[in-house]
Every structure is written in C-alpha cells, then in structure tokens.
C-alpha cells in the first residue's frame, strides 16, 4: 500500500510543476544479500560511502533480500552491509561511472556484528542491468591520453557508431551517431541540457531551436567543461531508456568533478612551437616567410573541503592561446587594372592585396602569402557541494568561457586575403541540483539551469599584402557605419572581401528537471519531467550592400566599366523568437530473474514550433504548397507546423546474463525504441529571413551606387523580392525507429569486448520549403523541399 501515496504525489506534482527532461548523470547499484547457504537476508542495512566526502547513501534489503541504491554521483565508494547475527561486510573501491546501473550481489558471514570482513574490491566490469549500447570515457583514460586542443570531441569519435561529418552553413553538427543527423545529438552537463549553442550567422538555423551544443569560437567543447574539470562522460548510441531522448542521436552525458575532504590541485601547460617544426613545402616553394605557429594550453584545478564532511569546492581554469599557420595562393587585380579603373572604383580594387606573383591575363595576377590565424579561450568554472544532512545534498556550478577566433580568408567561396572574419563567443551556465532520499526506497532529484551563449561575427579589411582598407564613407550611406552595417564586394574570378558587422546571435535557456526513483521489490521505477525554455535572439546588420562584378574587364558589368553586374542593398530587423520543449517519461527496470532484466516504458515529447517572442513578431507561414497556383500567406501567427500531442515513444530494453564468474561475464542485450526529433532544424533560417529581411536588386547599375539606389529598402509585411524560407503547417515531427542486438564479454577484470548490430529507419516528416524569386504578387520560379526517408544498419566490434 505504500506505493499508492507515492504515485498519487507524483501525479499531483506532474500536474503543477513546470519541470521536464531527465538525463541524470547519477548511477545506481542493486543486488541480493544472502547468507552462506544462499538464503536471502531481509532487513539488512546497506550503505554506499563516498571515498572522497564520506557521504553515506543508505538503504535496506526488502522481503526478497534485494536492495537498491539510487542517485549515486560518479565516484569511488565503499559498500558496507550490517545485520544482527552476521559479521559486518565491507566491499571497498567500488567505482561507479556516469549512469551505471550495476548489480553487486553480497554474501554475509555468520558471526558477531562487532566483527567485520572485507571482501574482494571493485565493481563488475560489464553492466548487466541495461539493454542500452553505450561507452564510458573516465578521467583516468583522459589523463593518460594526449589530446590535441584539450577538447573531448576526439574522445567521442572513439565510440563505435560515431563518424565525423563535414560542417557547413546549414548543418553545424560535427558528428553522426548510427546514421542519425549531426544535429540530432543531445549534450547534457550535470544532468541539464547543454544544447543551447549559436552560430553567429545571419540565419540561426539549427541553433534557434537548441539542437547544437554551446561550443567555443574554435568549435571546442572546453567552453562547456574543461577536460580537467570533467569527471567522465557516457555516450549512449542506441536504444536508450525512456528517460533519454528529445533527439534520436547520441546522448552525451557529462559529469563534472567535485571537491573532497582532501585538498588537491594541478597545474598544467601543453605547448607547441613552430621553432620545433620544419617549414611548409608551399611556403618554401613560393619563397614566403615561415608563418608563426604557437599553441599554449595552460591552467589548473584546485579543490577541497570548506567544512570537512559537509561543504566542498572545486575550481578550474583553462587558457588557450593558439596561432595556426597557413599558406595560400589567391588572385587579385593587377597593377594595370587598378590604374585603368575609374577613379571612383580604384579604392575598391586597392582593398585587395597587391600582386606578388605571375601575371594571369585579363587584368589578373597572383598573390601568394603565408599568415597565422590567432584564437584564444579562457574557461572558468567553480562548483560547490553541500551536504545538508545525510538524506539531502545540494550542489551549484557556474561556468564562464569567453573565446575568440580571427580567420584570414575565412570560409568565403574565393576569399580575399585582406579580409578577416572575427568571431567572439561567450558561454555562461549556472546549474543548481538537489538530491533527496525521501525513504530508503524513494529518492528524488531536481535540477535547475540558466545558460546563455552569445556569438558575434564581423568582417575586417586590413593592410595585409599592401591592401588599403576602405573608409566607411565609401561603403555606407549616411547614418550607417561598419559597427552596424556590412559591405560585400565580389569580382568573379578574383574573390570577395567584406567589411562590417555580420551578426550577433544569442541564445538564452532555462531548463527545469525532476526525476523520482522508487524501488518496489524487483521493480526499479523512475518517473521524470523536463521543461526547456529557449529565447534565441538574432541582431545582424541593419544595412548591407552587396556588389558583384563579372570580372576585371571594361565590358559592361566589369570592374573597369564603371557599372556593376549586380548590386543589392538590404535592411534587416532584429529577430526575437521563442521555443519550448516539454517531456515526460515513466519507466520500469524489472528484474524478472537474477539473470534477466527488462527495462520498458514510455516517453512523451511535445515540441511546439518556433514563434515570435513578442506580440506581433510571429513569422509568416505559407499554406497551399501542394498547389502553387493557389498558395498564399496564412494569417500572421499561424504556426510554422502543427504541434503534435501524440508523440508517445515506447522503449524496450532487455539484458540477459549468460554466465557469471569472478573473471568472466557474458551479457546479451537487445532493445527497440521510437524516437522523435525537434524537427526545427532549418526553421531558424525560416524565421530569420522573412519577414525580417528586405532587399532590392539592380542589374548593371552605376557604381558606386547613387544615394537613391544605396538607400536601405523598407521592411514590409508583404513578401519582398528575394528568397523566402517557409514551412508547411500540416506536417509533423520526424520520427525514428531504432533497434540493436549486442553481445558483451568481459576478459579478466580490466577488459571487455562487444559485438553489436544496430539498425535505424526514419522519416523526415517536417518539410521546409524554399521559394525563389517571390514578388509582391506571390508568383515564384522554383520550389524545393527536404522531406526524406533514411535507414541505417551497422555491425560493430
């Protein structure tokens, strides 16, 4: 009867609390307690004692002789078992990793309770309680492995089923897990979402809906957690339990380090210097100076007690100073072209570097150069843990990570070497967690998080290679400057340079989570709720002028003709959006027999479409896409797609222990699950471009543009001429089916080998549509969609 009040309390709690998502990093231990005759012992007191803090997690064996210890932070523990009429049993050095679910069976010896016996130390190498395929990377492994850049992306790539992917403007994920999209991976740090990253592009794309982790300006994960501040992480790759999800890709759960009763500190520096390297072959071939190469990654950690056995702290700092060498060939206008150009055009040609190589004809010549791109990072974090009482403990962690990157010849199609793409990034996170042991069989875990990621991008033209930067008065009409506007200048066959503001993107996240664990006989029940609020904000240029020439020729449209092939002034309005995610789950890990465990349950995800954060700022939606002759704008406020409330995802995982011995164990796993995606990948682009962007285009205009032609076009609620991105409101979220079969064999006490078959099939049901050359009468030329199906099969050893 005790379970009914607990379940009633949970139902009331879920009805009123605005909290969501699980992703707990804590571990659990269960098993049976027997006497020498293998009879079950009931009412035995069992405790897991943290080796670092002496914090005790206690429970009792039930009527079936089984015990369950939940919400154990990853650490090393000492297991103690006491029962009148038996000797006290002690099992030391039990190391628990992130999200471990281990079975440890214990046998007590008859005797006085004042006597004690220490049994063989350590925890089982093979997890026998879960059907999930996953990999743990702990701090010992990290400490013994040299990492270039001190970021753990390279460690993620060691996981079976993970392959790197090429990043581009519309797809910013870095790796794919078991064939899923690169933006389908979900990062969490200390149990809360770390998917609040921004890109700094004009279009926010996947970052608007929280599909990407908050990385540094150089793309590293040390903006979230420095490697030396990380306890360990687990990446789940297939058929994970209902408490994990929101996206169908890999689930990367990171746990951070906490202080202990002993003071510990570390200082480090990793360096690389070009003095120790040979010169690049292309640099030697072109008789160029050797570019500077330096890498200094330095910092330290320090942790210990504030009040012994009660309050602990852990501080981390990492600094990175990097200069990466490059050698590049480019094409620039030659000296004769610069002299022949109209006087008004000459300054724009002089913003290209001066040729230092062979003449190429048609007014062009080579410019070859060597240079270095600098980047930096400062990552600070502080964590404080407080043991309020033996049943209640609290932690708080704050992280601040500013970083920057200057890229000469940044990713343009054909960049001019006088242009620098300057990116600055800052990440703030504050997480508070509370864990309570309500009863020996009931525990609760609460997490609250606020995170912020801000990325600003701007273009600079400097005097590299003899280039002459342009004053703002030549590029922008009155009232605009490079601090709030952008200028792009492109000559076909030569290259492009840019100057001014590209954009500033900012993501704000609030994540509230609650998990409740109950142990009822052979059932380990878990329920959770997760709410995530995202408020992305994009503030790109307020004015931009784009100019294109057909080449360095005197023909109409050429740089020497005084007319441009194409020119386009544009104006932009800041975009403030709102996204919300809600998830609810319930699961049961049922130990049917001592060797067979079945984990099953349901997950419910609700992901409404992006909308305007403020009244009257909602994007427009186009309806009637199936008939281009009748398609039209829906009333403002019509959702970009229909919110589906039936996204119930069943999950099933089975783990069967084929054999067990002190030095060898074999486990067969299988699982199946349904997974839903956020489905908002490109909708950040949809809501960024229209109705917030207005453009006006000219063919063969006189250049520089007249004040009338250069004036910014007015924003309008009617479709402007240009490209629009819209969504079909009648389509639903993507859905994926995954399954796996795995066989894992431990070899001795420190090694194991696994053989896994993985399969997945998915349907991309959310369609984002591009309408080209839309004019005010809503006629169009082209229509494309990205609706697709995919399947994936793999055999991994």
DRENZALO-752242 format. One record per residue (C-alpha): residue in one letter; x, y, z. Coordinates in steps of 0.02 Angstrom, whole numbers, padded with zeros to 5 digits, always signed. Example, Ala and Ser with C-alpha at 12.3 -4.5 7.8 and 13.67 -1.06 7.14 Angstrom:
REM residues 2
A+00615-00225+00390S+00684-00053+00357
REM end
This chain:
REM residues 797
X+00000+00000+00000X+00147+00118+00022X+00167+00144-00164X-00004+00223-00190X+00032+00383-00093X+00197+00397-00186X+00113+00378-00355X-00026+00500-00305X+00104+00626-00250X+00194+00606-00417X+00034+00634-00516X-00006+00793-00419X+00173+00852-00438X+00173+00825-00625X+00010+00919-00639X+00077+01078-00562X+00265+01084-00581X+00334+01161-00739X+00486+01048-00749X+00550+00921-00875X+00690+00809-00950X+00797+00678-00863X+00974+00644-00924X+01034+00616-00745X+01220+00579-00731X+01200+00481-00569X+01225+00293-00554X+01133+00155-00461X+01180-00010-00379X+01064-00156-00344X+01082-00338-00297X+01040-00477-00173X+01105-00507+00002X+01121-00690+00053X+01196-00797+00192X+01322-00939+00165X+01179-01059+00124X+01118-00939-00013X+00962-00897+00087X+00902-00719+00063X+00931-00594+00204X+00794-00465+00234X+00810-00305+00334X+00998-00289+00309X+01062-00111+00317X+01170-00068+00167X+01265+00093+00134X+01373+00161-00006X+01503+00279+00070X+01591+00404-00043X+01779+00385-00031X+01804+00571-00059X+01672+00651+00051X+01616+00514+00174X+01436+00546+00120X+01329+00392+00155X+01189+00332+00041X+01086+00205+00138X+00951+00077+00102X+00879-00087+00169X+00858-00257+00090X+00674-00295+00059X+00572-00452+00087X+00655-00532-00064X+00830-00496+00001X+00856-00365-00134X+00922-00189-00112X+00930-00035-00222X+01041+00119-00203X+00994+00261-00322X+01062+00433-00368X+01244+00396-00329X+01360+00527-00407X+01502+00451-00510X+01642+00416-00388X+01731+00280-00290X+01630+00201-00148X+01644+00082-00003X+01496-00036+00015X+01450-00081+00195X+01318-00209+00247X+01259-00238+00428X+01134-00361+00504X+01118-00429+00678X+01190-00605+00688X+01309-00575+00542X+01482-00502+00526X+01488-00328+00452X+01532-00342+00267X+01642-00211+00182X+01675-00202-00005X+01797-00060-00046X+01846+00026-00209X+01681+00009-00300X+01697+00135-00442X+01534+00197-00517X+01532+00285-00684X+01406+00402-00764X+01234+00319-00773X+01299+00150-00717X+01165+00025-00668X+01266-00114-00586X+01217-00274-00499X+01326-00318-00349X+01270-00472-00252X+01338-00488-00075X+01358-00637+00042X+01366-00609+00230X+01455-00724+00353X+01381-00780+00519X+01456-00701+00672X+01451-00551+00788X+01400-00382+00718X+01556-00310+00802X+01664-00412+00685X+01692-00362+00505X+01750-00446+00347X+01820-00362+00192X+01777-00444+00027X+01858-00426-00142X+01857-00245-00200X+01796-00172-00363X+01637-00166-00466X+01582-00278-00609X+01661-00230-00774X+01506-00271-00876X+01342-00183-00847X+01209-00319-00831X+01057-00209-00798X+01028-00116-00962X+00993-00153-01145X+01071+00012-01198X+01230+00016-01304X+01347+00146-01230X+01528+00191-01196X+01605+00275-01043X+01761+00383-01051X+01826+00414-00875X+01954+00536-00808X+02090+00404-00791X+02079+00369-00977X+02081+00556-01017X+02231+00589-00906X+02332+00454-00993X+02290+00507-01171X+02368+00659-01257X+02230+00770-01327X+02268+00899-01460X+02174+01055-01407X+02117+00980-01241X+01940+00955-01306X+01849+00789-01292X+01772+00783-01468X+01913+00665-01516X+01861+00551-01372X+01681+00548-01434X+01746+00488-01603X+01821+00334-01517X+01645+00271-01483X+01580+00134-01601X+01449+00202-01722X+01513+00382-01718X+01581+00459-01879X+01635+00639-01910X+01532+00745-02030X+01576+00897-02132X+01504+01056-02059X+01430+01191-02169X+01314+01340-02162X+01155+01235-02150X+01222+01088-02048X+01329+01133-01898X+01336+00964-01811X+01509+00887-01802X+01473+00701-01798X+01338+00574-01836X+01290+00432-01719X+01223+00275-01802X+01168+00366-01958X+01066+00500-01869X+01078+00682-01918X+01226+00778-01849X+01106+00898-01762X+01016+00752-01678X+01144+00730-01537X+01098+00786-01362X+01230+00851-01241X+01199+00868-01054X+01314+00928-00915X+01272+00875-00736X+01101+00820-00796X+01044+00979-00886X+01041+01024-01069X+01199+01093-01149X+01113+01111-01319X+01099+01299-01321X+01236+01340-01447X+01230+01480-01577X+01324+01502-01740X+01341+01690-01770X+01267+01675-01944X+01132+01787-02016X+01016+01635-02010X+01013+01549-01841X+00966+01382-01923X+00975+01231-01805X+01038+01337-01661X+00872+01430-01644X+00784+01277-01575X+00926+01215-01464X+00990+01073-01572X+01176+01111-01555X+01295+01114-01405X+01369+01280-01349X+01545+01266-01418X+01689+01389-01414X+01732+01506-01558X+01852+01371-01620X+01719+01235-01606X+01786+01152-01448X+01688+01077-01303X+01802+01157-01172X+01682+01304-01169X+01560+01188-01080X+01679+01085-00975X+01867+01093-00972X+01941+00919-00987X+02025+00939-00816X+01858+00986-00736X+01768+00835-00809X+01741+00681-00702X+01690+00575-00852X+01558+00559-00986X+01450+00424-01062X+01387+00422-01241X+01234+00314-01273X+01218+00266-01455X+01066+00155-01472X+00900+00103-01392X+00919+00209-01236X+00788+00204-01098X+00635+00321-01093X+00724+00445-00978X+00836+00491-01125X+00781+00566-01288X+00718+00732-01354X+00827+00694-01505X+00864+00523-01584X+01054+00540-01599X+01188+00506-01471X+01156+00554-01290X+01316+00628-01219X+01304+00644-01029X+01447+00736-00944X+01480+00738-00756X+01594+00870-00679X+01716+00849-00536X+01678+00897-00358X+01789+00931-00208X+01833+00803-00074X+01894+00801+00106X+02074+00818+00045X+02147+00969-00044X+02205+00928-00220X+02274+01040-00355X+02354+01025-00526X+02444+01147-00640X+02473+01108-00823X+02536+01179-00987X+02538+01097-01156X+02633+01188-01290X+02685+01177-01470X+02802+01300-01556X+02846+01323-01738X+03030+01331-01691X+03021+01143-01673X+02937+01117-01843X+03000+01114-02022X+02940+01245-02144X+02790+01208-02255X+02835+01147-02431X+02723+01275-02516X+02799+01414-02411X+02973+01364-02468X+02917+01343-02648X+02846+01520-02656X+02990+01597-02557X+02873+01655-02419X+02917+01685-02237X+02879+01544-02117X+02711+01580-02033X+02707+01586-01844X+02645+01431-01756X+02613+01430-01569X+02499+01333-01453X+02494+01361-01267X+02358+01271-01169X+02381+01306-00985X+02284+01312-00823X+02247+01215-00667X+02119+01145-00546X+02104+01156-00358X+01976+01076-00243X+01948+01028-00064X+01841+01049+00090X+01766+01211+00154X+01691+01118+00303X+01752+00939+00322X+01619+00808+00280X+01496+00949+00241X+01547+01078+00111X+01667+01057-00036X+01727+01162-00182X+01812+01131-00348X+01886+01269-00458X+01951+01252-00635X+02035+01369-00759X+02097+01334-00934X+02178+01459-01052X+02217+01431-01235X+02324+01541-01347X+02340+01474-01523X+02416+01536-01685X+02385+01419-01831X+02496+01437-01987X+02427+01443-02165X+02495+01464-02340X+02377+01515-02479X+02376+01566-02662X+02248+01693-02724X+02205+01801-02873X+02198+01992-02867X+02179+02136-02993X+02348+02176-03069X+02432+02347-03063X+02372+02397-03238X+02190+02361-03195X+02199+02469-03039X+02267+02614-03140X+02140+02595-03281X+01988+02584-03168X+01875+02737-03148X+01933+02849-03007X+01779+02805-02903X+01813+02618-02921X+02000+02620-02888X+01986+02621-02695X+01882+02463-02703X+02012+02373-02809X+02151+02435-02695X+02067+02346-02549X+02134+02184-02625X+02316+02141-02586X+02448+02194-02713X+02504+02057-02832X+02672+01974-02795X+02661+01830-02919X+02642+01791-03103X+02526+01886-03221X+02373+01783-03266X+02297+01890-03404X+02127+01977-03411X+02186+02103-03283X+02231+01971-03152X+02387+01918-03061X+02438+01801-02920X+02456+01848-02738X+02538+01717-02628X+02555+01736-02440X+02587+01649-02276X+02500+01701-02117X+02436+01642-01948X+02260+01642-01877X+02251+01679-01690X+02122+01610-01569X+02102+01612-01381X+01997+01538-01242X+01977+01568-01056X+01868+01440-00967X+01824+01466-00783X+01714+01355-00676X+01675+01338-00492X+01572+01200-00410X+01514+01195-00229X+01436+01040-00148X+01341+01050+00017X+01286+00900+00121X+01135+00973+00212X+01101+00811+00304X+01130+00625+00268X+00973+00621+00160X+00987+00789+00072X+01130+00862-00029X+01146+01014-00141X+01268+01071-00274X+01289+01227-00381X+01406+01253-00529X+01446+01412-00626X+01543+01412-00789X+01604+01562-00892X+01700+01535-01054X+01743+01682-01170X+01835+01638-01331X+01883+01718-01496X+01946+01672-01669X+02015+01779-01811X+02017+01693-01979X+02102+01773-02127X+02023+01713-02288X+01878+01644-02188X+01756+01524-02270X+01708+01627-02422X+01695+01543-02591X+01851+01636-02653X+01911+01744-02509X+02022+01895-02522X+02171+01879-02407X+02148+02056-02343X+01985+02004-02257X+01975+01938-02078X+01823+01851-02008X+01825+01894-01823X+01718+01786-01708X+01692+01813-01522X+01595+01695-01410X+01547+01689-01227X+01461+01548-01132X+01380+01565-00961X+01299+01421-00867X+01228+01410-00692X+01162+01243-00629X+01088+01201-00460X+01045+01023-00409X+00960+00948-00257X+00953+00761-00217X+00844+00695-00076X+00824+00521-00005X+00641+00530+00047X+00637+00350+00108X+00759+00207+00084X+00655+00154-00067X+00613+00329-00133X+00733+00465-00193X+00708+00625-00290X+00825+00729-00397X+00793+00910-00451X+00896+01015-00573X+00878+01198-00622X+00986+01282-00753X+01007+01450-00838X+01125+01460-00987X+01175+01594-01110X+01278+01586-01270X+01321+01742-01368X+01415+01740-01534X+01463+01897-01631X+01540+01895-01806X+01614+02040-01903X+01723+02064-02057X+01879+02171-02062X+01988+02229-02207X+02167+02267-02156X+02327+02317-02247X+02388+02138-02271X+02490+02122-02431X+02480+02308-02468X+02290+02317-02466X+02213+02486-02423X+02060+02472-02307X+01907+02571-02359X+01834+02712-02252X+01653+02692-02200X+01604+02844-02303X+01640+02748-02466X+01539+02594-02418X+01385+02651-02325X+01251+02785-02349X+01234+02923-02221X+01183+02861-02049X+01265+02689-02064X+01440+02626-02022X+01539+02464-02006X+01484+02450-01824X+01305+02408-01875X+01314+02375-02063X+01404+02264-02188X+01482+02285-02360X+01523+02141-02479X+01625+02165-02638X+01647+02021-02761X+01735+02006-02930X+01707+01842-03023X+01874+01754-03046X+01957+01861-02913X+01872+01843-02746X+01770+01929-02614X+01805+02039-02466X+01688+02102-02332X+01689+02237-02201X+01572+02272-02057X+01450+02178-01947X+01388+02007-01999X+01280+01968-01849X+01261+01940-01663X+01163+01788-01606X+01116+01750-01428X+01028+01601-01351X+00953+01600-01177X+00900+01436-01097X+00803+01391-00940X+00798+01204-00904X+00700+01131-00758X+00705+00944-00720X+00638+00824-00591X+00668+00636-00576X+00586+00521-00449X+00653+00346-00417X+00557+00209-00323X+00611+00033-00278X+00468-00090-00261X+00529-00269-00242X+00607-00322-00407X+00546-00163-00494X+00651-00006-00506X+00530+00130-00560X+00581+00301-00623X+00475+00449-00674X+00530+00617-00737X+00476+00781-00811X+00582+00907-00908X+00542+01083-00967X+00657+01186-01077X+00627+01369-01123X+00733+01446-01261X+00734+01628-01315X+00852+01647-01465X+00891+01823-01523X+00973+01875-01687X+01039+02050-01716X+01129+02054-01884X+01171+02205-01989X+01040+02342-02004X+01103+02380-02180X+01205+02282-02305X+01264+02322-02481X+01320+02181-02596X+01409+02219-02759X+01457+02094-02894X+01565+02120-03050X+01581+01997-03193X+01771+02014-03195X+01912+02139-03212X+01862+02198-03386X+01799+02355-03473X+01643+02266-03534X+01477+02317-03454X+01471+02239-03281X+01661+02230-03269X+01761+02317-03135X+01838+02438-03262X+01672+02488-03342X+01603+02594-03201X+01448+02484-03190X+01417+02332-03080X+01342+02171-03145X+01231+02162-02991X+01204+02266-02834X+01088+02237-02688X+01055+02346-02536X+00968+02257-02393X+00895+02302-02224X+00866+02188-02078X+00764+02190-01919X+00819+02102-01760X+00732+01936-01730X+00673+01879-01558X+00600+01704-01554X+00533+01583-01425X+00546+01394-01418X+00484+01274-01285X+00507+01087-01259X+00412+00978-01137X+00448+00795-01099X+00375+00668-00980X+00430+00488-00952X+00396+00336-00846X+00498+00176-00845X+00523+00014-00750X+00679-00092-00738X+00604-00260-00692X+00724-00395-00633X+00622-00546-00684X+00757-00670-00634X+00931-00646-00560X+00999-00651-00739X+00860-00565-00837X+00819-00379-00827X+00689-00294-00938X+00680-00104-00949X+00522-00036-01026X+00421+00122-01025X+00354+00271-01121X+00417+00444-01161X+00307+00589-01214X+00382+00738-01306X+00294+00900-01352X+00391+01020-01464X+00289+01170-01525X+00352+01268-01674X+00462+01421-01656X+00364+01581-01639X+00395+01766-01611X+00442+01806-01432X+00349+01972-01432X+00172+02014-01484X+00157+02044-01671X+00329+01973-01711X+00274+01800-01768X+00344+01741-01935X+00226+01708-02080X+00178+01535-02140X+00135+01490-02319X-00012+01373-02347X-00070+01282-02503X+00104+01224-02554X+00032+01072-02644X-00047+01189-02773X+00073+01330-02820X-00066+01422-02911X-00164+01447-02750X-00031+01454-02615X-00039+01608-02506X+00013+01681-02340X-00080+01618-02189X-00137+01745-02058X+00008+01803-01954X+00026+01692-01801X-00014+01531-01894X+00112+01403-01828X+00253+01352-01945X+00198+01173-01919X+00065+01082-01821X+00106+01038-01641X+00075+00852-01618X+00023+00793-01446X+00029+00608-01485X+00219+00591-01487X+00221+00444-01367X+00380+00344-01386X+00382+00165-01318X+00551+00092-01269X+00605-00085-01228X+00775-00149-01173X+00824-00325-01120X+00986-00380-01036X+01019-00564-01004X+01172-00627-00911X+01228-00785-00999X+01361-00830-00871X+01447-00757-00720X+01616-00795-00646X+01746-00695-00548X+01849-00663-00706X+01723-00677-00845X+01546-00621-00880X+01440-00626-01037X+01288-00516-01066X+01166-00519-01212X+01073-00356-01244X+00935-00307-01361X+00822-00158-01374X+00694-00065-01478X+00627+00110-01468X+00535+00251-01555X+00619+00422-01554X+00556+00594-01603X+00663+00740-01659X+00645+00926-01626X+00605+00947-01810X+00654+01130-01811X+00824+01117-01892X+00808+01244-02032X+00663+01341-01960X+00789+01457-01879X+00828+01510-02057X+00644+01521-02098X+00606+01641-01959X+00766+01739-01981X+00744+01787-02163X+00560+01826-02181X+00478+01944-02139X+00631+02023-02058X+00738+02046-02214X+00704+02166-02359X+00812+02177-02516X+00813+02274-02678X+00918+02218-02828X+00990+02314-02976X+01064+02250-03139X+01207+02348-03220X+01193+02497-03101X+01322+02636-03097X+01449+02604-02961X+01470+02670-02828X+01282+02670-02804X+01191+02835-02803X+01117+02891-02635X+00944+02844-02701X+00995+02667-02754X+01101+02640-02599X+00958+02683-02480X+00902+02535-02373X+00739+02458-02432X+00593+02470-02313X+00536+02316-02220X+00361+02262-02267X+00238+02130-02214X+00213+02087-02396X+00332+01959-02472X+00485+02055-02531X+00580+02009-02688X+00709+01878-02642X+00716+01707-02563X+00594+01652-02429X+00600+01500-02316X+00434+01436-02254X+00361+01278-02178X+00206+01178-02211X+00093+01190-02058X+00010+01022-02092X+00164+00913-02075X+00226+00832-01915X+00388+00799-01823X+00518+00674-01886X+00512+00501-01811X+00646+00366-01800X+00639+00181-01756X+00797+00104-01682X+00845-00072-01629X+01001-00165-01578X+01071-00334-01527X+01235-00338-01431X+01346-00471-01351X+01474-00412-01223X+01608-00521-01145X+01723-00468-01004X+01902-00530-01011X+01981-00530-00841X+01945-00381-00730X+02001-00239-00841X+01949-00279-01020X+01793-00322-01118X+01744-00347-01299X+01574-00320-01379X+01490-00364-01543X+01340-00255-01588X+01214-00247-01729X+01124-00081-01744X+00979-00032-01855X+00876+00125-01880X+00747+00188-02001X+00672+00362-02001X+00555+00475-02093X+00584+00662-02105X+00405+00721-02097X+00440+00905-02070X+00463+00997-02235X+00550+01164-02252X+00521+01246-02420X+00621+01372-02520X+00525+01491-02632X+00637+01577-02758X+00608+01748-02837X+00449+01784-02743X+00374+01950-02794X+00233+02052-02715X+00102+01963-02821X+00166+01797-02747X+00223+01719-02909X+00376+01608-02899X+00502+01517-03006X+00566+01371-02903X+00510+01258-02760X+00615+01133-02663X+00586+01026-02507X+00692+00917-02394X+00569+00780-02348X+00660+00613-02347X+00672+00438-02278X+00832+00352-02221X+00888+00189-02146X+01050+00132-02063X+01125-00038-02022X+01294-00072-01943X+01394-00211-01864X+01518-00151-01733X+01655-00239-01637
REM end
